Amino acid sequence: MKTCPKCHKEFNDDVLICPECNVELVPVETVEDWITVYTTYDVVEAEMLKANLKGAGIEAVVLNEKDSNFPGPGDTAVVKLNVRPDDFEDAKKIIEDINNRAE
């Protein structure tokens, strides 16, 4: 089974994207067991960091809490980047290195 990290509805394994939220589905245990390594308000930033972690062999999931059904002024919804607990320290170091280079 897979689940939507945004609305938490469950789907069969053959479904890849939540039809309501338009986000990539993840295994059910992913949402419950993984921990947040980074938060931002920028979905693009989170996706870029996810790609960098993937390049380092660390699987990550972006959880976007923005409700696209109710657009409002500004974008204050939190976007979380989650990783497995065993990868947390390595992921944190990679993200810190990336952010230090950007400064």
C-alpha positions as a Markdown table, in Angstrom:
| # | Residue | x | y | z |
|---|---|---|---|---|
| 1 | Met | 0.0 | 0.0 | 0.0 |
| 2 | Lys | 1.0 | 3.6 | -0.6 |
| 3 | Thr | -0.1 | 6.8 | 1.0 |
| 4 | Cys | -0.3 | 10.4 | 0.1 |
| 5 | Pro | 2.1 | 12.4 | 2.4 |
| 6 | Lys | -0.2 | 15.4 | 2.2 |
| 7 | Cys | -3.8 | 14.1 | 2.6 |
| 8 | His | -2.8 | 10.6 | 4.1 |
| 9 | Lys | -5.2 | 8.7 | 1.9 |
| 10 | Glu | -4.1 | 5.2 | 1.0 |
| 11 | Phe | -3.8 | 3.7 | -2.5 |
| 12 | Asn | -2.9 | 0.5 | -4.2 |
| 13 | Asp | 0.8 | 0.1 | -5.1 |
| 14 | Asp | 0.2 | 0.6 | -8.8 |
| 15 | Val | -0.9 | 4.2 | -8.2 |
| 16 | Leu | 2.1 | 6.6 | -8.3 |
| 17 | Ile | 0.5 | 10.1 | -7.7 |
| 18 | Cys | -2.3 | 11.2 | -5.5 |
| 19 | Pro | -5.2 | 12.2 | -7.8 |
| 20 | Glu | -6.4 | 14.8 | -5.3 |
| 21 | Cys | -3.1 | 16.4 | -4.2 |
| 22 | Asn | -1.0 | 15.7 | -7.3 |
| 23 | Val | 2.0 | 14.6 | -5.1 |
| 24 | Glu | 4.1 | 11.4 | -5.3 |
| 25 | Leu | 2.8 | 8.6 | -3.1 |
| 26 | Val | 5.1 | 6.9 | -0.6 |
| 27 | Pro | 5.0 | 3.6 | 1.2 |
| 28 | Val | 2.7 | 3.6 | 4.2 |
| 29 | Glu | 5.5 | 3.2 | 6.7 |
| 30 | Thr | 7.4 | 6.2 | 5.2 |
| 31 | Val | 5.1 | 8.8 | 6.6 |
| 32 | Glu | 5.0 | 7.3 | 10.1 |
| 33 | Asp | 8.6 | 6.3 | 10.6 |
| 34 | Trp | 10.7 | 8.9 | 8.9 |
| 35 | Ile | 11.8 | 12.2 | 10.5 |
| 36 | Thr | 12.1 | 15.8 | 9.4 |
| 37 | Val | 15.6 | 16.8 | 8.5 |
| 38 | Tyr | 14.8 | 20.2 | 7.0 |
| 39 | Thr | 11.8 | 22.6 | 6.8 |
| 40 | Thr | 11.2 | 25.5 | 4.3 |
| 41 | Tyr | 8.4 | 27.5 | 2.7 |
| 42 | Asp | 9.8 | 26.8 | -0.8 |
| 43 | Val | 8.8 | 23.5 | -2.5 |
| 44 | Val | 11.5 | 24.0 | -5.2 |
| 45 | Glu | 14.2 | 24.2 | -2.5 |
| 46 | Ala | 13.0 | 21.1 | -0.8 |
| 47 | Glu | 12.9 | 19.2 | -4.2 |
| 48 | Met | 16.4 | 20.3 | -5.0 |
| 49 | Leu | 17.7 | 19.1 | -1.6 |
| 50 | Lys | 15.8 | 15.8 | -2.1 |
| 51 | Ala | 17.6 | 15.4 | -5.5 |
| 52 | Asn | 21.0 | 16.1 | -3.8 |
| 53 | Leu | 20.3 | 13.5 | -1.1 |
| 54 | Lys | 19.2 | 11.0 | -3.7 |
| 55 | Gly | 22.6 | 11.5 | -5.4 |
| 56 | Ala | 24.2 | 10.6 | -2.1 |
| 57 | Gly | 22.2 | 7.5 | -1.8 |
| 58 | Ile | 19.8 | 8.9 | 0.7 |
| 59 | Glu | 16.1 | 8.5 | 0.0 |
| 60 | Ala | 14.0 | 11.5 | 1.0 |
| 61 | Val | 10.3 | 12.5 | 0.9 |
| 62 | Val | 9.0 | 16.0 | 0.5 |
| 63 | Leu | 5.8 | 16.7 | 2.5 |
| 64 | Asn | 4.1 | 19.8 | 1.3 |
| 65 | Glu | 1.4 | 21.1 | 3.7 |
| 66 | Lys | 0.1 | 23.7 | 1.3 |
| 67 | Asp | -3.5 | 23.3 | 0.5 |
| 68 | Ser | -3.9 | 24.2 | -3.1 |
| 69 | Asn | -7.7 | 24.1 | -2.8 |
| 70 | Phe | -7.6 | 27.3 | -0.9 |
| 71 | Pro | -5.0 | 29.7 | -2.4 |
| 72 | Gly | -4.4 | 32.7 | -0.3 |
| 73 | Pro | -2.0 | 35.7 | -0.3 |
| 74 | Gly | 1.6 | 34.7 | 0.3 |
| 75 | Asp | 2.9 | 31.2 | 0.8 |
| 76 | Thr | 3.2 | 30.3 | 4.4 |
| 77 | Ala | 2.7 | 26.6 | 4.3 |
| 78 | Val | 5.6 | 24.6 | 5.7 |
| 79 | Val | 7.3 | 22.1 | 3.4 |
| 80 | Lys | 9.2 | 19.3 | 5.2 |
| 81 | Leu | 12.0 | 17.1 | 3.9 |
| 82 | Asn | 11.9 | 13.7 | 5.7 |
| 83 | Val | 14.5 | 10.9 | 5.7 |
| 84 | Arg | 14.9 | 7.6 | 7.4 |
| 85 | Pro | 16.2 | 7.8 | 11.0 |
| 86 | Asp | 19.4 | 6.0 | 10.1 |
| 87 | Asp | 20.1 | 8.6 | 7.4 |
| 88 | Phe | 19.3 | 11.7 | 9.5 |
| 89 | Glu | 22.9 | 12.7 | 10.5 |
| 90 | Asp | 24.3 | 12.2 | 7.0 |
| 91 | Ala | 21.4 | 14.1 | 5.4 |
| 92 | Lys | 21.7 | 16.9 | 7.9 |
| 93 | Lys | 25.5 | 17.3 | 7.1 |
| 94 | Ile | 24.8 | 17.3 | 3.3 |
| 95 | Ile | 22.1 | 19.9 | 3.7 |
| 96 | Glu | 24.4 | 22.1 | 5.9 |
| 97 | Asp | 27.2 | 21.8 | 3.4 |
| 98 | Ile | 24.9 | 22.9 | 0.5 |
| 99 | Asn | 23.5 | 25.8 | 2.5 |
| 100 | Asn | 27.0 | 26.9 | 3.5 |
| 101 | Arg | 28.1 | 27.0 | -0.1 |
| 102 | Ala | 25.0 | 29.1 | -1.0 |
| 103 | Glu | 26.1 | 31.8 | 1.4 |
